């Protein structure tokens, strides 16, 4: 009897402890929800956005506050670098300062971010939209990755969208869904011109994007209350300055002469696809340096340009010829594609496909969009071809074709290349094979 009573008391105690624990969790949850509703209402009153509490938004915020606090810390660290630039441009065009969070959710504040459909940069411009706002795209430069120029273009685009829809939440929807598609959704809603009324007629992706925008705004605005802080950094975009370039320069050359970190130079100049600042008559290309290095560059300019010239003249690797973006075509990756097969299809090389698409490895996914530079076989090398009888050797690389190799040299035909190297079947071409080249 005593033994039975003992187990009953243990069971009651366990049940009571469990109930108390669950009750505490419920109280904590209710307290968080109440506090969240209050804070969201403050944001709603102090911004031009329609921000109201809903369970989906709460769950997303909790997800970040739970296992993804490190992500917010990293984003806040990048924000310390880019937000001064973005805020200055938003102020210039009299746009809501909270629009800076759009860059956070679009690209995670990565200038080289690229989507599967080819949208690029902090603001994820497609090439067609980038051209509308005068962002240059050529074989050496992609200004969609230029933090300053792309942010100014984004401001102009946001202003244009607001002039159409007259509602900042709808501007967010149009930025994601496209103004034409949003106009159709507004018509389906009965012509209402407010996000609250149009929301049911928008695709889930667009609704989720706007919810993420609200969540990111909350997490940044109330980061201190949740004890989330950026990592300590001593630099931001305005801790740098620009210099007009008078001749072709490679960031590695600048790094060597000024004894500065190449990573810093790439971070400050992400718009240069190959890490090379080209010199083109009539164009104005600039180098961005940490402010403390500007005077060093000016003082050593002659040495830098002389070193660059010697280095360029001794270059063995052929560089792509400068050409505008109309010579770039879009290719959608299909099942069975790889970089080698795509390179063969267009007679280009794998390295340049990687450069033009900011690919760190050879992984591709079906539906991914790639920029293919049809004329990247033309080169800027000043090397003269040897006269017939004097060997000029070309080493075959992975993905090369005879047609592609012949096209690299304006004075050589496919027929000549075959004759000089006794080739009867182009399929026999293997990486590492050495081919003789002659001037015709």
C-alpha positions as CSV (number, residue, x, y, z in Angstrom):
1,X,0.0,0.0,0.0
2,X,2.8,2.4,0.9
3,X,4.7,1.5,-2.3
4,X,1.6,2.2,-4.3
5,X,1.0,5.5,-2.6
6,X,4.7,6.5,-3.2
7,X,4.3,6.0,-7.0
8,X,1.1,8.0,-7.0
9,X,2.8,10.9,-5.2
10,X,5.7,10.7,-7.7
11,X,3.3,10.8,-10.6
12,X,1.4,13.8,-9.2
13,X,4.7,15.6,-8.6
14,X,5.9,14.9,-12.2
15,X,2.6,16.0,-13.6
16,X,2.6,19.1,-11.5
17,X,6.2,19.9,-12.6
18,X,5.3,19.4,-16.3
19,X,2.2,21.6,-16.0
20,X,4.2,24.4,-14.4
21,X,6.9,24.1,-17.1
22,X,4.3,24.2,-19.9
23,X,2.6,27.1,-18.1
24,X,5.8,29.1,-18.0
25,X,6.5,28.4,-21.7
26,X,2.9,29.5,-22.5
27,X,3.3,32.7,-20.5
28,X,6.7,33.4,-22.2
29,X,5.2,32.9,-25.6
30,X,2.2,35.1,-24.8
31,X,4.5,37.8,-23.5
32,X,6.7,37.6,-26.7
33,X,3.6,37.9,-28.9
34,X,2.2,40.8,-27.0
35,X,5.5,42.6,-27.1
36,X,5.9,41.9,-30.8
37,X,2.5,43.2,-31.6
38,X,3.3,46.4,-29.8
39,X,6.6,46.9,-31.6
40,X,5.2,46.1,-35.0
41,X,2.5,48.8,-34.3
42,X,5.2,51.3,-33.6
43,X,6.9,50.4,-36.9
44,X,3.6,50.7,-38.6
45,X,3.0,54.2,-37.2
46,X,6.5,55.5,-37.9
47,X,7.1,54.1,-41.4
48,X,5.1,54.4,-44.7
49,X,4.6,50.6,-44.7
50,X,1.5,48.7,-43.7
51,X,3.0,46.5,-41.0
52,X,0.6,44.4,-38.9
53,X,1.0,41.4,-36.8
54,X,0.3,37.9,-38.2
55,X,1.4,34.4,-37.1
56,X,3.6,33.9,-40.2
57,X,5.6,37.0,-39.5
58,X,6.0,36.1,-35.9
59,X,7.2,32.6,-36.8
60,X,9.7,34.0,-39.2
61,X,11.1,36.4,-36.6
62,X,11.3,33.6,-34.1
63,X,13.2,31.5,-36.6
64,X,15.9,34.2,-37.0
65,X,16.0,34.8,-33.2
66,X,16.3,31.0,-32.6
67,X,18.9,29.3,-34.7
68,X,19.8,32.0,-37.2
69,X,21.1,34.8,-35.0
70,X,24.5,34.4,-36.5
71,X,23.0,35.3,-39.9
72,X,21.6,38.5,-38.5
73,X,25.0,39.4,-37.0
74,X,26.7,38.8,-40.3
75,X,24.1,40.9,-42.1
76,X,24.4,43.7,-39.6
77,X,28.2,43.7,-40.1
78,X,27.8,44.1,-43.8
79,X,25.2,46.8,-43.2
80,X,27.7,48.8,-41.2
81,X,29.8,48.9,-44.4
82,X,27.0,49.5,-47.0
83,X,24.2,51.2,-45.2
84,X,25.9,54.7,-45.1
85,X,26.1,54.6,-48.9
86,X,22.5,53.3,-49.3
87,X,21.0,55.8,-46.8
88,X,22.7,58.7,-48.5
89,X,21.2,57.8,-51.8
90,X,17.8,57.2,-50.3
91,X,17.9,60.6,-48.7
92,X,19.1,62.2,-52.0
93,X,15.9,60.9,-53.8
94,X,13.6,61.4,-50.8
95,X,12.8,57.7,-50.4
96,X,11.9,55.9,-47.1
97,X,15.1,55.1,-45.3
98,X,13.7,51.6,-44.5
99,X,14.1,50.7,-48.2
100,X,17.7,49.8,-47.3
101,X,16.3,46.5,-46.0
102,X,15.2,45.6,-49.5
103,X,18.9,45.3,-50.4
104,X,19.3,43.0,-47.4
105,X,16.6,40.5,-48.5
106,X,17.5,40.8,-52.2
107,X,21.2,40.0,-52.0
108,X,22.2,39.6,-48.3
109,X,24.3,42.8,-49.1
110,X,26.6,40.9,-51.5
111,X,27.5,42.9,-54.6
112,X,28.4,39.8,-56.5
113,X,25.2,37.9,-55.6
114,X,23.6,36.4,-58.7
115,X,20.3,34.6,-58.9
116,X,19.5,31.6,-61.1
117,X,17.8,33.9,-63.6
118,X,20.8,36.2,-63.9
119,X,19.8,39.0,-61.6
120,X,23.0,40.5,-60.2
121,X,24.3,42.8,-57.4
122,X,23.0,44.4,-54.2
123,X,19.7,45.2,-55.8
124,X,19.5,42.1,-58.1
125,X,19.0,43.9,-61.4
126,X,18.3,41.8,-64.5
127,X,20.4,42.9,-67.5
128,X,17.3,44.4,-69.2
129,X,16.3,46.5,-66.2
130,X,20.0,47.5,-65.6
131,X,20.2,48.8,-69.2
132,X,17.1,51.0,-68.6
133,X,18.9,52.7,-65.8
134,X,22.2,53.1,-67.7
135,X,24.2,50.4,-65.9
136,X,27.0,49.4,-68.1
137,X,27.6,45.7,-68.8
138,X,30.5,44.6,-71.0
139,X,33.2,41.9,-71.2
140,X,35.1,43.6,-68.4
141,X,32.5,45.5,-66.3
142,X,29.1,44.8,-64.8
143,X,27.9,48.0,-63.0
144,X,25.0,46.0,-61.5
145,X,27.7,45.0,-59.0
146,X,28.9,48.6,-58.4
147,X,27.5,49.4,-55.0
148,X,27.2,53.2,-55.7
149,X,25.9,53.1,-59.3
150,X,23.5,50.2,-58.7
151,X,22.1,51.9,-55.6
152,X,21.4,55.1,-57.5
153,X,19.8,53.0,-60.2
154,X,17.6,51.3,-57.6
155,X,16.5,54.6,-56.2
156,X,15.4,55.8,-59.6
157,X,13.6,52.5,-60.1
158,X,11.8,52.7,-56.8
159,X,10.8,56.3,-57.4
160,X,9.4,55.3,-60.8
161,X,7.4,52.5,-59.2
162,X,6.0,54.8,-56.5
163,X,4.9,57.3,-59.1
164,X,2.9,54.4,-60.7
165,X,1.4,52.7,-57.6
166,X,1.5,55.5,-54.9
167,X,1.9,52.9,-52.2
168,X,5.3,51.7,-50.7
169,X,4.1,48.2,-50.0
170,X,2.9,47.8,-53.6
171,X,6.3,49.2,-54.7
172,X,7.9,46.2,-52.8
173,X,5.5,43.9,-54.6
174,X,6.2,45.4,-58.0
175,X,10.0,45.2,-57.4
176,X,9.6,41.4,-56.9
177,X,6.7,40.6,-59.2
178,X,7.2,43.2,-61.9
179,X,5.0,46.3,-62.5
180,X,3.1,44.7,-65.3
181,X,2.1,41.7,-63.3
182,X,1.2,43.8,-60.3
183,X,-1.1,46.0,-62.5
184,X,-2.9,42.8,-63.5
185,X,-3.2,41.7,-59.9
186,X,-4.7,45.1,-59.0
187,X,-7.3,44.7,-61.7
188,X,-8.2,41.2,-60.4
189,X,-8.6,42.7,-56.9
190,X,-11.3,45.1,-58.3
191,X,-8.9,48.0,-58.8
192,X,-7.9,48.5,-55.2
193,X,-4.6,50.4,-54.8
194,X,-3.5,49.2,-51.4
195,X,-1.4,46.2,-50.5
196,X,-3.9,44.9,-48.0
197,X,-6.6,44.6,-50.7
198,X,-4.2,43.3,-53.5
199,X,-2.3,40.8,-51.3
200,X,-4.7,37.8,-51.9
201,X,-4.1,38.2,-55.6
202,X,-0.3,38.1,-55.4
203,X,1.8,34.9,-55.7
204,X,3.1,33.3,-52.6
205,X,6.7,34.2,-53.4
206,X,5.9,37.9,-53.5
207,X,3.9,37.8,-50.3
208,X,6.7,35.9,-48.6
209,X,9.2,38.4,-49.9
210,X,7.3,41.3,-48.3
211,X,6.9,39.4,-45.1
212,X,10.7,38.8,-45.0
213,X,11.1,42.6,-45.6
214,X,9.0,43.3,-42.5
215,X,10.8,40.7,-40.5
216,X,14.2,42.1,-41.4
217,X,13.1,45.6,-40.6
218,X,12.0,44.4,-37.1
219,X,15.2,42.5,-36.5
220,X,17.4,45.4,-37.4
221,X,15.3,48.0,-35.6
222,X,15.1,46.0,-32.4
223,X,18.4,44.2,-32.5
224,X,19.6,45.7,-29.3
225,X,16.5,44.5,-27.4
226,X,17.3,41.0,-28.6
227,X,21.0,41.5,-27.8
228,X,22.2,41.0,-31.4
229,X,25.1,43.2,-32.4
230,X,27.3,43.4,-35.5
231,X,30.9,42.3,-35.5
232,X,33.4,45.1,-34.9
233,X,34.5,46.7,-38.1
234,X,36.6,49.7,-38.7
235,X,35.6,50.5,-42.3
236,X,32.6,51.4,-44.4
237,X,32.1,52.4,-48.0
238,X,32.7,56.1,-47.3
239,X,36.1,55.2,-45.9
240,X,37.3,55.0,-49.5
241,X,38.0,57.3,-52.5
242,X,38.1,57.0,-56.3
243,X,40.9,57.7,-58.8
244,X,40.4,58.0,-62.6
245,X,42.4,55.3,-64.3
246,X,44.7,56.4,-67.2
247,X,45.6,53.0,-68.5
248,X,44.7,49.4,-68.1
249,X,45.4,48.2,-64.5
250,X,45.0,44.8,-62.8
251,X,44.0,44.8,-59.2
252,X,46.8,42.4,-58.5
253,X,49.3,44.9,-59.9
254,X,48.0,47.6,-57.7
255,X,48.1,45.3,-54.7
256,X,51.7,44.4,-55.4
257,X,53.0,48.0,-55.8
258,X,51.0,49.5,-52.9
259,X,51.5,46.4,-50.7
260,X,47.8,46.3,-49.9
261,X,45.4,43.4,-49.5
262,X,43.9,42.1,-52.8
263,X,40.7,41.1,-51.0
264,X,40.1,44.7,-50.0
265,X,40.6,45.9,-53.5
266,X,38.2,43.4,-54.9
267,X,35.6,44.3,-52.2
268,X,35.9,48.0,-53.2
269,X,35.8,47.2,-56.9
270,X,33.4,44.3,-57.4
271,X,32.1,45.7,-60.8
272,X,35.3,44.6,-62.6
273,X,34.5,41.0,-63.8
274,X,38.2,39.9,-64.3
275,X,39.8,42.1,-61.6
276,X,41.0,44.3,-64.5
277,X,40.2,48.0,-65.0
278,X,40.2,48.5,-68.8
279,X,41.2,51.7,-70.5
280,X,38.8,52.7,-73.3
281,X,38.9,56.0,-75.1
282,X,35.9,58.2,-74.1
283,X,35.1,56.0,-71.1
284,X,35.7,57.0,-67.5
285,X,36.6,54.0,-65.3
286,X,37.7,54.5,-61.8
287,X,39.6,52.6,-59.1
288,X,38.2,52.8,-55.6
289,X,40.9,52.6,-52.8
290,X,40.9,52.9,-49.0
291,X,41.2,56.7,-48.4
292,X,44.6,56.3,-46.7
293,X,46.0,54.8,-49.9
294,X,44.9,57.5,-52.4
295,X,47.9,59.7,-51.8
296,X,50.2,56.6,-52.0
297,X,48.7,55.8,-55.4
298,X,49.1,59.4,-56.7
299,X,52.7,59.5,-55.5
300,X,53.5,56.2,-57.1
301,X,51.3,56.5,-60.2
302,X,54.2,56.4,-62.7
303,X,55.7,53.3,-61.0
304,X,52.3,51.6,-61.0
305,X,51.6,52.3,-64.7
306,X,55.1,51.3,-65.7
307,X,54.9,48.1,-63.7
308,X,51.5,47.4,-65.2
309,X,52.7,47.9,-68.7
310,X,55.7,45.5,-68.3
311,X,53.4,43.0,-66.7
312,X,50.8,43.3,-69.4
313,X,53.4,43.1,-72.2
314,X,54.8,39.9,-70.7
315,X,51.3,38.3,-70.3
316,X,51.0,34.8,-71.6
317,X,47.3,34.4,-71.0
318,X,45.1,36.0,-73.7
319,X,42.5,38.3,-72.4
320,X,38.9,38.8,-73.7
321,X,38.5,41.7,-76.1
322,X,36.5,44.7,-74.7
323,X,33.0,44.6,-76.1
324,X,29.6,45.8,-75.0
325,X,26.8,43.7,-73.6
326,X,24.9,43.2,-76.8
327,X,27.6,40.6,-77.6
328,X,26.6,38.7,-74.5
329,X,23.8,36.2,-74.9
330,X,21.7,34.4,-72.3
331,X,21.8,30.6,-72.1
332,X,19.5,28.5,-69.9
333,X,21.1,25.4,-68.4
334,X,19.4,22.2,-69.5
335,X,19.5,18.7,-68.2
336,X,22.9,17.1,-69.0
337,X,24.7,20.4,-69.5
338,X,28.1,21.1,-67.9
339,X,30.5,24.0,-68.4
340,X,32.6,21.9,-70.8
341,X,29.6,21.1,-73.1
342,X,28.3,24.7,-73.0
343,X,31.8,26.0,-73.8
344,X,32.0,23.7,-76.8
345,X,28.5,24.6,-78.0
346,X,29.5,28.3,-78.3
347,X,33.2,27.9,-79.1
348,X,34.3,29.7,-75.9
349,X,36.4,28.6,-73.0
350,X,35.3,27.6,-69.5
351,X,37.4,30.2,-67.7
352,X,35.6,33.1,-69.3
353,X,32.1,31.6,-68.7
354,X,33.1,31.4,-65.0
355,X,34.4,35.0,-65.0
356,X,31.3,36.5,-66.7
357,X,29.0,34.6,-64.3
358,X,30.9,35.0,-61.1
359,X,31.1,31.2,-60.7
360,X,33.4,29.9,-58.0
361,X,33.1,26.3,-59.1
362,X,31.7,24.2,-62.0
363,X,28.3,23.4,-60.4
364,X,25.3,24.2,-62.5
365,X,21.6,23.7,-61.9
366,X,18.8,23.1,-64.5
367,X,17.1,26.4,-65.3
368,X,20.1,28.5,-64.3
369,X,20.8,31.5,-66.7
370,X,24.4,32.1,-67.9
371,X,25.9,35.0,-69.8
372,X,27.8,33.7,-72.8
373,X,30.3,36.1,-74.4
374,X,30.2,35.2,-78.0
375,X,33.2,37.3,-78.9
376,X,35.4,36.4,-76.0
377,X,37.7,34.5,-78.4
378,X,39.0,37.9,-79.6
379,X,42.0,39.0,-77.6
380,X,43.8,42.1,-76.5
381,X,47.1,40.4,-76.5
382,X,49.8,42.4,-78.4
383,X,51.7,39.2,-79.2
384,X,52.4,38.9,-83.0
385,X,51.9,35.5,-84.6
386,X,55.1,33.8,-85.9
387,X,55.7,33.7,-89.6
388,X,55.2,30.4,-91.3
389,X,58.0,28.1,-90.5
390,X,58.4,29.5,-86.9
391,X,56.4,27.7,-84.3
392,X,54.0,29.5,-82.0
393,X,52.5,26.9,-79.7
394,X,49.0,26.8,-78.3
395,X,48.3,24.3,-75.5
396,X,44.8,22.8,-75.7
397,X,42.6,23.4,-72.6
398,X,39.6,21.5,-71.3
399,X,36.6,22.5,-73.4
400,X,38.5,23.8,-76.4
401,X,37.4,23.0,-79.9
402,X,39.4,23.5,-83.2
403,X,36.8,26.0,-84.3
404,X,37.1,27.9,-81.1
405,X,40.9,27.9,-81.2
406,X,40.9,29.1,-84.8
407,X,38.5,32.0,-83.9
408,X,40.9,33.2,-81.3
409,X,43.4,34.1,-84.0
410,X,41.9,36.4,-86.8
411,X,44.6,35.3,-89.3
412,X,44.1,31.5,-88.9
413,X,41.3,29.4,-90.4
414,X,40.1,26.1,-89.2
415,X,41.4,24.4,-92.4
416,X,44.9,25.8,-91.8
417,X,44.9,24.7,-88.2
418,X,44.1,21.2,-89.3
419,X,46.7,21.1,-92.1
420,X,49.5,22.5,-89.9
421,X,48.9,20.0,-87.2
422,X,47.9,17.0,-89.4
423,X,44.5,16.7,-87.8
424,X,41.8,14.8,-89.7
425,X,39.2,14.5,-86.9
426,X,38.6,17.4,-84.5
427,X,37.2,14.9,-81.9
428,X,40.7,13.7,-81.3
429,X,41.6,17.0,-79.6
430,X,42.6,16.4,-76.0
431,X,43.6,18.8,-73.2
432,X,47.3,19.3,-73.1
433,X,47.8,18.8,-76.8
434,X,50.2,21.3,-78.3
435,X,49.2,22.9,-81.6
436,X,51.4,24.8,-84.0
437,X,50.2,28.3,-85.1
438,X,51.5,30.2,-88.1
439,X,50.8,33.6,-89.5
440,X,49.1,33.3,-92.9
